[in-house]
Each structure stands twice: as C-alpha cells, then as structure tokens.
C-alpha cells in the first residue's frame, strides 16, 4: 500500500496510521468526535495523499479525454474542473474523478485506489492519438482544509481565496513554496485543497497548524463524507452501478457528444428513470451491517456505508424508487430505518 508524503512525519509523531483509499495515513489525532466538530464548526486540516493525480498531455488530449468520460472536457475553462464518471461499454461505472483544465495539460484527480485501473483503462483507448498519461501521485501531494473557518485560516498564512468558485484552481506562493489552491465542489461545503510538491507538505502542514487549524484523521473525514451524502467509489459506487442510480447528476453532460457508455446513459434518460436510487438512511435500532436487504424474494435496499454521528445512526445506500420516498419507514432485516434526504441535517455540538 502506498504511503502519503506526510507518512514519515505522522509516524514519527506516534499518530495511529492505517489504510484509507489505497494509502496509509493518519486515522485520528485527538478523537473522531472532536475532529469532526472542527470540520463542521471550525477548520480541520488533513492529509489528502489518498488522492492521486494523473497528468494528461499531448495535442489531442482535450478531444480524446472528452470522448472517455461522462462530463464535458472540451468546454472546461482554464483552471476549472468538473466531476465525471469513466464507464464501460455497458454503461457501468469503472471509476469516478475530477478533471481540471490546467492549460498545457489536463489533470485527473481520483482516489489512489483507483489510479491503476484508470490508467490501464484510458491507456487502452489511446490508438493513434497524440496523448500521454503520467501518474504524478508520488510527486504532487495534497492537504485538505475544511470548515467555516477554512478561508480565515488560509488568509492568516497569506492565501487569499476571496471569490474563488467551486472547482476553481488558483496558483499561489506561500512561505516561498509554490502551491495550487482548489475549492471543493458544491457538495463539499467549506472544503479546500492545497496541492504542492510532496517535499513541501510537512512545512505546509506545520504552517496551517500554527494558524490553529486542527489536525484531522481519516476516520473523521469518512464520517464527514457520510454526513454529507458523498458516495465513495469502491464502497458506495461500484462497477455494477449505473450513473443515474447514483443520483450524481453533476457527473453527466447530455450535450457534450459521444463517449464510452453514452448509449446506455441516453437510453436510461429516454426511459425516464432507473429502478433504484442512492439515498440516506437513519436507523432506530443500531447500525446494520452493510449489504443487501431482501423481502419477498427480491432486493429492496442495499446499505453501503454506515456511521454514528452526533448520537444518530446514519447510512448510505440504495433503495427501490417506489419505496424510497424521504420519510418512508422500512424494515432492514429486523432493524427499523427511515429514508432520508441527503445531505443529513445533524448537529454534532
């Protein structure tokens, strides 16, 4: 398993380490509850080394990648990004990613656990195209900052993010170090990313802590993800899933032209809907084990992620549309649950 650029610093400090999204990183610092509260009410800083970076170069890069993914690449403005799926010919999801237009190259940002599969799949479709792919995950590191005070913390260290839009990249210099500041998508309120050379991450980590950002581990980040209803590939989104089942409409562009799997996506749109949808669950009788729930010989729901946050037991998963209206009460193998809109509305303080 890969190690993030901060691994040695964290290991030397005696921080509990473990696997998350294909890397070894910090699991927690002062306790999951306090760290989650920092992300919700203050500012947490965390290792984002579990996100990989793939650089796409060559004269055909825009046209070619536009034909690979579900969202538009050809219409991306300079230093702007969007969220996409990579599909197979049957319309099933092979990976998810953010794609950014960085001028002389395109940058694909995805989980490190997905990088190998993404590279292999994309490389297969480079035929006579002037396109080159390079995995830069070991050289481009990243930190995350999240919370209502994140912009103030960055301002305190000399990073101005005034007016920055969702999925916009700004190149800056702080403490003599070149960085790229990225604002997260609308689905991730208060989320910012700092991309930088891996060798500079320890110094940036110290800089943000001195500005009173609270260190946060992967366990709190995972709870924050579930609380905000954000699916994770390999857990909530799998190869068996269809794009419209995931309820991630921001990943689909219906006017961009042809791409792999488009015929299936368009067929689903013409039909009007799929039989199941991604949603939230609130549990009354304890957390269930993730897995399928059957009734009268058919699958009525599937739980993919669970967490206990702020005294409430919540989860993510799929449910049949005819029974999945928000507020509906269902029985999940003996555990009572209520279908919930996403994101969850829970106070943790």
C-alpha positions in Angstrom: 0.0 0.0 0.0 1.3 3.5 -0.9 2.3 5.9 1.8 1.4 9.6 1.7 4.0 12.4 1.6 3.2 13.1 5.3 3.5 9.4 6.4 7.0 9.7 7.9 6.1 12.9 9.8 3.0 11.4 11.2 4.6 8.1 12.1 7.4 9.9 13.9 4.8 11.7 16.0 3.2 8.5 17.1 -0.1 9.1 15.3 -2.2 6.0 14.7 -1.8 5.1 11.0 -3.9 2.9 8.7 -5.2 2.3 5.2 -7.6 4.7 3.6 -8.5 4.8 -0.2 -5.3 3.0 -1.2 -2.8 4.7 1.1 -1.5 4.6 4.7 -2.3 7.8 6.5 -3.3 9.2 9.9 -6.5 7.6 11.3 -7.1 10.1 14.1 -5.4 12.6 16.3 -7.4 13.8 19.3 -10.6 11.8 18.8 -13.0 11.4 15.9 -15.8 13.4 17.5 -13.6 16.5 18.2 -12.0 16.3 14.8 -15.4 16.0 13.0 -16.6 19.1 15.0 -13.6 21.0 13.8 -14.6 20.2 10.2 -18.2 21.3 10.9 -17.7 24.3 13.1 -14.0 25.5 12.8 -11.3 24.3 10.5 -9.7 20.9 10.2 -6.5 20.2 8.2 -5.9 16.7 7.0 -3.7 14.6 4.8 -5.1 14.3 1.2 -2.3 12.0 0.0 -5.0 9.4 -0.7 -6.0 11.4 -3.7 -4.0 10.6 -6.8 -3.0 12.9 -9.7 -2.8 11.8 -13.4 -1.4 14.3 -15.9 -2.7 14.1 -19.5 -0.6 15.8 -22.2 -0.4 15.8 -26.0 -2.2 17.8 -28.7 -5.2 15.5 -28.8 -5.7 15.4 -25.0 -8.9 17.5 -24.9 -10.7 15.8 -27.7 -9.6 12.4 -26.6 -10.5 12.7 -22.9 -13.8 14.3 -23.8 -14.6 11.0 -25.5 -13.7 9.0 -22.5 -15.7 10.5 -19.6 -19.3 11.4 -18.9 -18.8 15.2 -18.4 -17.6 17.8 -20.8 -13.8 18.4 -21.0 -13.8 20.5 -24.2 -15.8 23.2 -22.5 -13.8 23.5 -19.3 -12.4 27.0 -18.8 -8.8 27.4 -17.8 -8.1 26.3 -14.2 -11.7 25.0 -13.8 -12.8 21.4 -13.2 -15.8 19.1 -13.1 -16.8 15.7 -11.8 -17.0 12.7 -14.2 -17.5 9.0 -14.4 -15.5 6.6 -16.6 -17.8 3.9 -17.9 -17.5 0.7 -19.8 -19.5 0.0 -23.0 -22.4 -1.4 -20.9 -22.7 2.0 -19.1 -21.3 0.6 -15.8 -19.1 2.8 -13.7 -15.4 1.9 -13.8 -14.2 5.0 -11.8 -15.0 8.5 -10.8 -12.8 11.5 -11.0 -12.4 15.3 -11.2 -10.9 16.6 -14.4 -9.2 20.1 -14.4 -8.0 22.2 -17.4 -4.6 23.3 -16.4 -3.7 25.0 -19.7 -0.9 22.9 -21.2 -2.2 19.7 -19.6 -5.3 18.2 -18.1 -5.2 16.9 -14.5 -7.3 13.9 -13.4 -7.8 13.8 -9.6 -9.1 10.5 -8.2 -8.6 8.2 -5.3 -5.2 6.5 -5.2 -7.0 3.2 -5.0 -8.4 3.9 -8.5 -5.3 5.2 -10.2 -4.0 1.9 -11.6 -7.4 0.9 -13.1 -8.0 4.4 -14.5 -4.5 4.5 -16.2 -5.0 1.0 -17.6 -8.4 1.7 -19.0 -7.5 5.0 -20.5 -4.3 3.8 -22.0 -6.2 1.0 -23.8 -8.0 3.7 -25.8 -5.0 5.6 -26.9 -4.8 4.4 -30.5 -3.4 7.0 -33.0 -4.0 9.9 -30.6 -1.3 12.3 -29.5 -1.9 11.7 -25.8 0.4 10.7 -22.9 -0.6 9.7 -19.4 1.6 10.1 -16.4 0.8 9.1 -12.8 2.1 12.0 -10.7 0.7 10.8 -7.4 4.1 10.5 -5.8 5.2 14.0 -6.7 2.1 16.1 -6.4 0.9 15.9 -2.8 -2.1 17.5 -1.2 -3.6 18.7 2.1 -7.2 19.4 2.8 -8.8 22.1 4.9 -12.5 22.0 5.7 -14.8 24.1 7.9 -16.4 27.5 8.1 -13.1 29.0 9.3 -11.0 27.5 6.5 -10.9 30.7 4.4 -9.8 32.7 7.5 -7.1 30.1 8.3 -5.7 30.4 4.8 -5.8 34.2 4.9 -3.8 34.1 8.2 -1.0 32.3 6.3 -1.2 34.6 3.3 -3.5 32.7 1.0 -6.4 34.8 -0.3 -9.4 32.7 -1.6 -11.8 35.6 -1.9 -14.3 35.0 -4.7 -12.9 31.5 -5.6 -15.6 29.4 -7.3 -16.3 25.7 -6.8 -13.7 23.5 -8.6 -11.5 26.5 -9.4 -7.7 26.3 -9.1 -5.6 29.3 -8.2 -1.7 29.1 -8.2 -0.1 30.9 -5.3 3.2 31.2 -3.4 3.2 30.9 0.4 6.3 30.8 2.5 8.4 30.6 -0.6 6.6 27.4 -1.7 4.5 27.2 -4.9 1.0 25.8 -4.3 -2.3 25.4 -6.1 -5.5 26.2 -4.1 -8.6 24.3 -5.1 -12.1 24.9 -3.8 -14.2 21.8 -3.5 -17.4 21.1 -5.3 -20.8 22.5 -4.1 -21.5 19.1 -2.5 -18.5 19.7 -0.1 -19.2 23.0 1.7 -16.2 24.6 3.3 -13.8 22.2 1.5 -10.4 23.4 0.1 -7.4 21.5 -1.2 -3.8 22.6 -1.3 -1.7 20.9 -4.0 2.0 21.1 -3.7 5.2 19.2 -4.1 5.4 16.3 -1.7 8.6 17.6 -0.2 6.8 20.8 0.8 3.8 19.2 2.6 5.4 18.8 6.0 6.2 22.6 6.1 2.7 23.4 4.9 1.2 21.1 7.5 3.1 22.9 10.2 2.1 26.3 8.8 -1.7 25.5 9.0 -1.4 24.1 12.5 0.3 27.2 13.7 -2.6 29.2 12.3 -4.8 27.0 14.6 -6.2 24.5 12.0 -7.0 21.3 13.9 -5.4 18.1 12.6 -8.0 15.6 11.4 -7.6 11.9 10.6 -9.2 9.7 8.0 -11.9 8.4 10.4 -13.4 11.9 10.9 -13.1 12.6 7.2 -15.0 9.4 6.5 -17.8 10.5 8.9 -17.9 13.9 7.3 -18.3 12.2 3.9 -21.2 10.1 5.0 -22.8 13.0 6.8 -22.8 15.0 3.5 -24.0 12.1 1.5 -21.0 11.8 -0.8 -20.5 8.4 -2.3 -17.1 6.8 -2.4 -16.0 4.6 -5.3 -15.4 1.0 -4.4 -17.8 1.3 -1.5 -21.0 3.2 -2.4 -20.3 3.3 -6.2 -19.2 0.0 -7.8 -18.7 -1.3 -11.3 -22.2 -2.9 -11.2 -23.9 0.5 -10.7 -25.3 2.8 -13.5 -24.7 6.5 -13.4 -28.4 7.5 -12.9 -28.7 5.1 -9.9 -26.1 7.1 -8.0 -28.0 10.4 -8.1 -24.8 12.2 -9.1 -26.4 14.3 -11.8 -23.4 16.7 -11.7 -21.3 14.0 -13.4 -23.4 13.8 -16.5 -23.5 16.2 -19.5 -26.1 15.4 -22.2 -24.9 17.8 -24.8 -21.2 17.1 -25.0 -21.1 14.5 -27.8 -20.1 10.8 -27.8 -18.2 8.9 -25.1 -17.9 5.3 -24.0 -21.2 4.1 -22.4 -23.2 7.1 -23.7 -25.7 4.9 -25.5 -26.8 3.3 -22.2 -26.9 6.6 -20.3 -29.1 8.2 -23.1 -31.4 5.1 -23.1 -31.9 5.4 -19.4 -32.7 9.1 -19.8 -35.2 8.3 -22.5 -36.9 5.7 -20.4 -37.3 8.2 -17.6 -35.6 6.5 -14.6 -33.9 3.5 -13.1 -35.4 1.1 -10.6 -33.3 2.1 -7.6 -31.5 5.2 -6.3 -28.8 6.3 -4.0 -30.1 7.8 -0.7 -29.6 8.2 3.0 -31.0 6.1 5.9 -31.5 6.9 9.6 -31.6 3.8 11.8 -33.5 3.5 15.1 -32.3 0.1 16.3 -28.5 0.2 15.9 -26.3 0.2 12.8 -26.8 -2.7 10.4 -24.0 -4.5 8.6 -23.6 -3.2 5.0 -25.2 -5.4 2.5 -28.3 -6.3 0.6 -31.8 -6.4 2.2 -34.3 -8.7 0.7 -38.1 -9.0 1.2 -40.4 -11.5 -0.5 -37.6 -12.8 -2.7 -36.3 -9.5 -4.1 -33.7 -6.9 -3.0 -35.5 -3.8 -1.7 -32.4 -2.0 -0.4 -28.6 -2.1 -0.1 -26.6 -0.5 2.7 -23.1 0.6 1.6 -21.8 2.9 4.3 -22.8 3.4 8.0 -21.7 5.8 10.8 -22.8 7.1 14.2 -22.6 10.8 14.2 -23.9 13.2 16.9 -25.8 10.4 18.6 -27.6 9.5 15.4 -27.1 6.3 13.4 -27.0 7.0 9.7 -26.1 5.3 6.5 -25.8 5.5 2.7 -27.1 3.0 0.2 -29.6 2.2 -2.5 -33.4 1.6 -2.3 -36.1 0.8 -4.9 -37.6 4.1 -6.1 -41.2 3.0 -5.4 -40.4 2.6 -1.7 -37.7 5.2 -1.3 -39.6 8.5 -0.7 -37.9 10.6 2.0 -39.6 9.9 5.4 -40.7 6.4 4.4 -40.1 3.8 7.2 -38.7 0.4 6.2 -37.6 -2.8 7.9 -34.0 -3.7 7.1 -33.6 -7.3 8.2 -35.2 -6.5 11.6 -33.7 -3.0 12.0 -36.1 -0.1 11.6 -35.0 2.7 9.3 -36.2 5.9 7.8 -35.3 7.0 4.3 -33.6 10.4 4.5 -32.7 13.2 2.1 -29.0 13.9 1.5 -27.1 15.6 3.0 -28.1 14.7 6.5 -29.2 17.5 8.8 -27.3 16.7 12.1 -25.8 19.0 14.7 -22.8 17.4 16.4 -22.0 20.0 19.1 
